[in-house]
Amino acid sequence: MRYLGVDYGSSKIGLALSDDAGTMGFPHAVIANTPRILEELCTLIKKEHIGAAVIGESRTLMGGENPIAKDARSIGDQIVERAGIPVFFESEIFTSAQARRTPVRAKKSRAPRLRKAVDASAAALILTSYLSHTSHG
């Protein structure tokens, strides 16, 4: 089964897709968080034959919910309702920082593209983390 990984943010959302066996996540895209976000996610879920989604669970360092957590849970509920697939939540703490660690140095002209790649890489880390400790398939 294929999985969709989501690094939910207030302005942009990083997306990752698993391999067909559902064993590892790979960066896919970064999309703007607009009022059409649910429609875009449902289209991707159908096109890529996604069987489940994993959304980063946004928490403060003390373990409490931060402002993004409520919106991420809401989009998860809407995916379940509209796309009819299960949605799971996985801790996303430090995934963006981990995704930024890259041996490639970007020129200033590439900096915006690199920042976008970080969001998709963070989604892949969230997805791979979930898949690594969950029996699936």
N, CA, C and O of each residue as an XYZ file, in Angstrom:
548
protein
N       0.836     -1.183      0.000
C       0.000      0.000      0.000
C       0.882      1.247      0.000
O       1.918      1.292      0.662
N       0.455      2.245     -0.746
C       1.181      3.515     -0.792
C       0.624      4.478      0.254
O      -0.573      4.495      0.543
N       1.525      5.268      0.804
C       1.180      6.249      1.820
C       1.535      7.648      1.343
O       2.460      7.839      0.553
N       0.779      8.625      1.842
C       1.064     10.034      1.626
C       1.552     10.604      2.945
O       0.898     10.429      3.973
N       2.692     11.282      2.932
C       3.203     11.973      4.109
C       2.932     13.458      3.966
O       3.090     14.023      2.883
N       2.523     14.094      5.064
C       2.157     15.505      5.025
C       2.864     16.257      6.143
O       2.718     15.925      7.319
N       3.636     17.282      5.760
C       4.222     18.218      6.723
C       3.395     19.489      6.611
O       3.645     20.336      5.753
N       2.403     19.612      7.493
C       1.406     20.680      7.400
C       1.949     21.992      7.953
O       2.486     22.033      9.060
N       1.807     23.054      7.180
C       2.197     24.385      7.618
C       1.128     25.390      7.254
O       0.287     25.128      6.394
N       1.157     26.540      7.907
C       0.115     27.539      7.671
C       0.183     28.151      6.276
O      -0.843     28.571      5.741
N       1.385     28.210      5.670
C       1.476     28.796      4.328
C       1.814     27.774      3.252
O       1.408     27.931      2.100
N       2.551     26.732      3.613
C       2.875     25.697      2.630
C       2.877     24.325      3.287
O       3.044     24.181      4.498
N       2.684     23.324      2.432
C       2.566     21.946      2.907
C       3.529     21.075      2.129
O       3.475     21.018      0.901
N       4.416     20.393      2.851
C       5.335     19.458      2.231
C       4.661     18.109      2.080
O       3.953     17.651      2.977
N       4.888     17.475      0.935
C       4.279     16.179      0.653
C       5.339     15.148      0.312
O       6.343     15.455     -0.331
N       5.102     13.932      0.748
C       5.976     12.808      0.427
C       5.099     11.629      0.048
O       3.952     11.525      0.483
N       5.648     10.747     -0.764
C       4.958      9.518     -1.144
C       5.832      8.347     -0.758
O       7.059      8.425     -0.818
N       5.195      7.263     -0.363
C       5.970      6.058     -0.064
C       6.185      5.267     -1.347
O       5.566      5.526     -2.379
N       7.077      4.304     -1.244
C       7.212      3.341     -2.331
C       5.956      2.470     -2.341
O       5.136      2.557     -1.427
N       5.800      1.635     -3.363
C       4.603      0.802     -3.486
C       4.427     -0.153     -2.316
O       3.298     -0.487     -1.954
N       5.520     -0.593     -1.724
C       5.451     -1.535     -0.610
C       5.150     -0.836      0.714
O       4.881     -1.504      1.712
N       5.189      0.493      0.739
C       4.914      1.233      1.965
C       5.997      1.081      3.005
O       5.708      0.962      4.196
N       7.264      1.083      2.559
C       8.359      0.902      3.509
C       9.180      2.163      3.754
O       9.869      2.260      4.770
N       9.119      3.135      2.836
C       9.949      4.324      2.974
C       9.293      5.500      2.259
O       8.644      5.328      1.228
N       9.471      6.703      2.822
C       8.914      7.906      2.225
C       9.943      8.662      1.404
O      11.129      8.678      1.733
N       9.473      9.293      0.324
C      10.339     10.073     -0.560
C       9.711     11.442     -0.795
O       8.500     11.533     -0.993
N      10.511     12.511     -0.778
C       9.960     13.842     -1.029
C       9.214     13.873     -2.360
O       9.663     13.296     -3.351
N       8.083     14.547     -2.368
C       7.273     14.623     -3.596
C       7.097     16.067     -4.075
O       7.478     16.394     -5.199
N       6.527     16.927     -3.237
C       6.230     18.293     -3.672
C       5.968     19.181     -2.469
O       5.790     18.706     -1.347
N       5.948     20.480     -2.728
C       5.509     21.459     -1.749
C       4.400     22.259     -2.417
O       4.574     22.782     -3.517
N       3.261     22.349     -1.743
C       2.137     23.084     -2.310
C       1.701     24.177     -1.340
O       1.903     24.072     -0.131
N       1.107     25.216     -1.888
C       0.614     26.311     -1.068
C      -0.610     25.863     -0.281
O      -1.445     25.111     -0.786
N      -0.708     26.326      0.947
C      -1.878     26.045      1.769
C      -2.933     27.107      1.440
O      -2.920     28.214      1.979
N      -3.833     26.736      0.547
C      -4.889     27.640      0.090
C      -6.240     27.038      0.464
O      -6.293     25.914      0.962
N      -7.327     27.764      0.234
C      -8.654     27.182      0.498
C      -8.940     25.922     -0.335
O      -9.859     25.170     -0.008
N      -8.174     25.684     -1.394
C      -8.370     24.494     -2.246
C      -7.505     23.313     -1.805
O      -7.425     22.315     -2.522
N      -6.867     23.403     -0.663
C      -5.900     22.374     -0.255
C      -6.524     20.982     -0.165
O      -5.906     20.003     -0.585
N      -7.716     20.881      0.366
C      -8.352     19.564      0.493
C      -8.609     18.953     -0.878
O      -8.392     17.758     -1.078
N      -9.065     19.756     -1.808
C      -9.304     19.280     -3.167
C      -8.000     18.795     -3.810
O      -7.973     17.749     -4.457
N      -6.928     19.559     -3.627
C      -5.629     19.166     -4.192
C      -5.127     17.858     -3.580
O      -4.609     16.994     -4.288
N      -5.281     17.716     -2.266
C      -4.830     16.487     -1.611
C      -5.659     15.284     -2.072
O      -5.104     14.214     -2.323
N      -6.964     15.447     -2.185
C      -7.819     14.339     -2.635
C      -7.495     13.932     -4.069
O      -7.532     12.746     -4.399
N      -7.178     14.902     -4.922
C      -6.781     14.600     -6.301
C      -5.489     13.791     -6.316
O      -5.375     12.812     -7.052
N      -4.517     14.201     -5.504
C      -3.245     13.473     -5.424
C      -3.458     12.063     -4.878
O      -2.872     11.108     -5.388
N      -4.282     11.926     -3.859
C      -4.566     10.620     -3.251
C      -5.141      9.665     -4.301
O      -4.744      8.502     -4.379
N      -6.069     10.165     -5.097
C      -6.678      9.324     -6.142
C      -5.669      8.992     -7.240
O      -5.543      7.838     -7.649
N      -4.952     10.016     -7.712
C      -3.997      9.833     -8.814
C      -2.875      8.853     -8.451
O      -2.465      8.040     -9.279
N      -2.385      8.935     -7.218
C      -1.248      8.107     -6.789
C      -1.677      6.813     -6.092
O      -0.829      6.065     -5.605
N      -2.972      6.547     -6.042
C      -3.498      5.317     -5.421
C      -3.022      5.185     -3.968
O      -2.491      4.151     -3.563
N      -3.224      6.243     -3.210
C      -2.806      6.287     -1.809
C      -3.827      5.551     -0.951
O      -5.033      5.754     -1.091
N      -3.324      4.686     -0.054
C      -4.205      3.920      0.821
C      -4.323      4.470      2.223
O      -5.245      4.106      2.951
N      -3.393      5.358      2.626
C      -3.420      5.971      3.957
C      -2.519      7.198      3.940
O      -1.592      7.300      3.138
N      -2.816      8.126      4.846
C      -2.002      9.331      4.965
C      -1.406      9.415      6.362
O      -2.000      8.953      7.336
N      -0.221     10.011      6.442
C       0.455     10.232      7.717
C       0.751     11.726      7.792
O       1.479     12.268      6.961
N       0.178     12.381      8.794
C       0.349     13.820      8.965
C       1.245     14.067     10.171
O       1.092     13.437     11.218
N       2.178     14.991     10.005
C       3.050     15.359     11.115
C       2.244     15.937     12.256
O       1.428     16.839     12.066
N       2.484     15.408     13.447
C       1.794     15.893     14.641
C       2.635     17.002     15.248
O       3.688     16.758     15.838
N       2.155     18.207     15.092
C       2.878     19.388     15.519
C       2.674     19.605     17.015
O       1.542     19.725     17.484
N       3.758     19.654     17.746
C       3.714     19.844     19.206
C       4.792     20.833     19.620
O       5.781     21.036     18.916
N       4.576     21.439     20.772
C       5.617     22.280     21.351
C       6.685     21.376     21.953
O       6.476     20.169     22.080
N       7.816     21.945     22.322
C       8.874     21.140     22.947
C       8.422     20.554     24.282
O       8.985     19.563     24.746
N       7.416     21.156     24.898
C       6.878     20.649     26.167
C       5.796     19.589     25.933
O       5.255     19.033     26.889
N       5.481     19.311     24.674
C       4.506     18.266     24.361
C       3.088     18.746     24.153
O       2.203     17.943     23.855
N       2.850     20.046     24.305
C       1.504     20.577     24.108
C       1.244     20.897     22.644
O       2.161     20.929     21.823
N      -0.032     21.133     22.336
C      -0.384     21.497     20.965
C       0.067     22.919     20.680
O      -0.004     23.795     21.541
N       0.528     23.129     19.470
C       0.834     24.492     19.031
C      -0.284     24.931     18.090
O      -1.179     24.139     17.798
N      -0.254     26.167     17.611
C      -1.370     26.651     16.790
C      -1.628     25.835     15.513
O      -2.770     25.771     15.058
N      -0.615     25.222     14.936
C      -0.782     24.452     13.705
C      -1.478     23.111     13.961
O      -2.136     22.576     13.068
N      -1.338     22.568     15.168
C      -1.848     21.224     15.471
C      -3.352     21.091     15.205
O      -3.796     20.087     14.649
N      -4.125     22.089     15.597
C      -5.576     22.023     15.398
C      -5.913     21.973     13.909
O      -6.766     21.189     13.491
N      -5.249     22.803     13.112
C      -5.509     22.818     11.669
C      -5.078     21.506     11.010
O      -5.752     21.007     10.109
N      -3.950     20.953     11.464
C      -3.467     19.681     10.904
C      -4.456     18.556     11.212
O      -4.731     17.715     10.356
N      -4.985     18.543     12.428
C      -5.988     17.527     12.793
C      -7.258     17.700     11.958
O      -7.874     16.720     11.539
N      -7.639     18.949     11.725
C      -8.837     19.226     10.934
C      -8.672     18.719      9.496
O      -9.578     18.089      8.952
N      -7.526     18.993      8.891
C      -7.307     18.522      7.512
C      -7.275     16.994      7.487
O      -7.733     16.379      6.524
N      -6.740     16.388      8.535
C      -6.752     14.928      8.628
C      -8.163     14.378      8.669
O      -8.477     13.408      7.978
N      -9.018     14.996      9.479
C     -10.426     14.574      9.562
C     -11.119     14.728      8.213
O     -11.907     13.871      7.813
N     -10.823     15.818      7.517
C     -11.448     16.062      6.216
C     -10.969     15.059      5.161
O     -11.741     14.661      4.289
N      -9.704     14.653      5.237
C      -9.189     13.641      4.300
C      -9.921     12.318      4.522
O     -10.321     11.656      3.565
N     -10.093     11.936      5.792
C     -10.819     10.701      6.102
C     -12.219     10.767      5.494
O     -12.678      9.816      4.861
N     -12.882     11.893      5.693
C     -14.262     12.046      5.220
C     -14.349     12.090      3.695
O     -15.187     11.406      3.107
N     -13.504     12.878      3.055
C     -13.612     13.077      1.602
C     -12.938     11.983      0.786
O     -13.498     11.525     -0.211
N     -11.747     11.557      1.192
C     -10.997     10.574      0.400
C     -11.274      9.145      0.851
O     -11.006      8.195      0.115
N     -11.809      8.992      2.057
C     -12.154      7.656      2.537
C     -10.960      6.783      2.883
O     -11.048      5.556      2.831
N      -9.836      7.414      3.239
C      -8.656      6.644      3.648
C      -8.332      6.960      5.101
O      -8.677      8.035      5.592
N      -7.673      6.035      5.795
C      -7.283      6.342      7.174
C      -6.159      7.374      7.215
O      -5.337      7.465      6.304
N      -6.150      8.148      8.298
C      -5.104      9.145      8.523
C      -4.481      8.867      9.879
O      -5.181      8.688     10.876
N      -3.167      8.832      9.901
C      -2.415      8.617     11.130
C      -1.573      9.854     11.409
O      -1.263     10.622     10.498
N      -1.205     10.041     12.671
C      -0.377     11.189     13.043
C       0.943     10.694     13.617
O       0.986      9.732     14.384
N       2.009     11.368     13.230
C       3.363     11.006     13.646
C       4.076     12.268     14.108
O       3.953     13.321     13.482
N       4.814     12.165     15.189
C       5.548     13.325     15.694
C       6.439     13.909     14.611
O       7.146     13.189     13.907
N       6.389     15.234     14.492
C       7.234     15.895     13.501
C       8.322     16.734     14.159
O       8.988     17.529     13.496
N       8.496     16.556     15.453
C       9.470     17.389     16.158
C      10.861     17.204     15.546
O      11.335     16.082     15.370
N      11.474     18.286     15.240
C      12.827     18.358     14.670
C      12.949     17.878     13.231
O      14.061     17.854     12.704
N      11.849     17.491     12.565
C      11.999     16.987     11.197
C      12.475     18.072     10.233
O      13.280     17.789      9.346
N      11.999     19.299     10.387
C      12.457     20.364      9.490
C      13.935     20.645      9.703
O      14.675     20.856      8.742
N      14.365     20.650     10.956
C      15.793     20.861     11.243
C      16.623     19.722     10.669
O      17.694     19.956     10.108
N      16.141     18.502     10.803
C      16.851     17.347     10.253
C      16.893     17.416      8.728
O      17.909     17.085      8.116
N      15.789     17.847      8.116
C      15.728     17.932      6.656
C      16.679     19.005      6.119
O      17.171     18.894      4.996
N      16.939     20.050      6.925
C      17.841     21.128      6.483
C      19.294     20.688      6.445
O      20.110     21.286      5.744
N      19.619     19.648      7.193
C      21.008     19.169      7.211
C      21.306     18.490      5.892
O      20.911     17.347      5.661
N      21.995     19.192      5.045
C      22.290     18.654      3.724
C      23.719     18.997      3.364
O      24.178     20.095      3.678
N      24.446     18.089      2.713
C      25.828     18.374      2.346
C      25.941     19.357      1.189
O      27.029     19.862      0.910
N      24.827     19.634      0.511
C      24.850     20.527     -0.652
C      24.678     21.957     -0.183
O      23.736     22.272      0.545
N      25.588     22.822     -0.599
C      25.453     24.240     -0.269
C      24.761     24.933     -1.419
O      25.160     24.790     -2.575
N      23.739     25.673     -1.107
C      22.964     26.350     -2.147
C      23.450     27.778     -2.332
O      23.814     28.456     -1.371
N      23.449     28.220     -3.581
C      23.700     29.622     -3.860
C      22.469     30.399     -3.433
O      21.388     29.829     -3.291
N      22.631     31.702     -3.229
C      21.479     32.503     -2.813
C      20.320     32.394     -3.790
O      19.163     32.406     -3.370
N      20.600     32.290     -5.068
C      19.529     32.192     -6.064
C      18.730     30.901     -5.925
O      17.582     30.834     -6.364
N      19.323     29.881     -5.321
C      18.628     28.599     -5.133
C      17.973     28.503     -3.766
O      17.274     27.529     -3.486
N      18.185     29.493     -2.911
C      17.692     29.399     -1.539
C      16.180     29.165     -1.436
O      15.775     28.304     -0.657
N      15.319     29.885     -2.179
C      13.884     29.599     -2.057
C      13.523     28.175     -2.458
O      12.682     27.544     -1.818
N      14.154     27.663     -3.515
C      13.884     26.291     -3.954
C      14.355     25.298     -2.893
O      13.702     24.280     -2.660
N      15.481     25.591     -2.253
C      15.997     24.714     -1.213
C      15.060     24.706     -0.004
O      14.818     23.652      0.584
N      14.532     25.879      0.371
C      13.590     25.937      1.489
C      12.364     25.089      1.195
O      11.868     24.396      2.083
N      11.866     25.130     -0.039
C      10.712     24.305     -0.403
C      11.072     22.825     -0.317
O      10.269     22.013      0.144
N      12.266     22.477     -0.756
C      12.694     21.077     -0.706
C      12.731     20.584      0.735
O      12.475     19.408      0.995
N      13.046     21.471      1.671
C      13.079     21.103      3.089
C      11.704     20.625      3.544
O      11.613     19.641      4.278
N      10.639     21.294      3.130
C       9.291     20.894      3.540
C       8.926     19.515      3.007
O       8.332     18.718      3.733
N       9.265     19.217      1.763
C       8.992     17.897      1.203
C       9.870     16.841      1.876
O       9.421     15.721      2.118
N      11.113     17.198      2.175
C      12.008     16.264      2.876
C      11.516     16.000      4.291
O      11.603     14.871      4.773
N      11.004     17.020      4.959
C      10.446     16.831      6.299
C       9.247     15.885      6.237
O       9.084     15.034      7.112
N       8.411     16.028      5.214
C       7.275     15.114      5.043
C       7.760     13.678      4.847
O       7.157     12.738      5.365
N       8.849     13.516      4.099
C       9.417     12.176      3.888
C       9.947     11.597      5.195
O       9.800     10.402      5.449
N      10.561     12.436      6.024
C      11.067     11.975      7.325
C       9.917     11.554      8.241
O      10.006     10.535      8.926
N       8.843     12.336      8.250
C       7.663     11.999      9.053
C       7.099     10.654      8.597
O       6.813      9.779      9.415
N       6.943     10.505      7.292
C       6.378      9.274      6.732
C       7.278      8.070      7.007
O       6.798      7.019      7.432
N       8.563      8.218      6.769
C       9.497      7.108      6.998
C       9.540      6.724      8.472
O       9.627      5.542      8.803
N       9.480      7.712      9.356
C       9.443      7.419     10.795
C       8.229      6.578     11.150
O       8.342      5.589     11.874
N       7.075      6.967     10.644
C       5.846      6.207     10.898
C       5.968      4.780     10.349
O       5.661      3.809     11.041
N       6.413      4.672      9.115
C       6.496      3.342      8.480
C       7.510      2.438      9.157
O       7.356      1.217      9.138
N       8.547      3.017      9.758
C       9.604      2.207     10.372
C       9.164      1.510     11.645
O       9.758      0.504     12.032
N       8.134      2.024     12.305
C       7.702      1.384     13.552
C       6.266      0.860     13.512
O       5.685      0.530     14.547
N       5.710      0.790     12.319
C       4.325      0.337     12.171
C       4.288     -0.877     11.251
O       4.898     -0.878     10.181
N       3.568     -1.904     11.679
C       3.385     -3.031     10.767
C       2.369     -2.623      9.731
O       1.313     -2.089     10.068
N       2.674     -2.865      8.496
C       1.814     -2.448      7.392
C       2.001     -3.407      6.241
O       2.819     -4.326      6.287
N       1.215     -3.163      5.203
C       1.387     -3.913      3.966
C       0.466     -4.994      3.777
O       0.529     -5.689      2.763
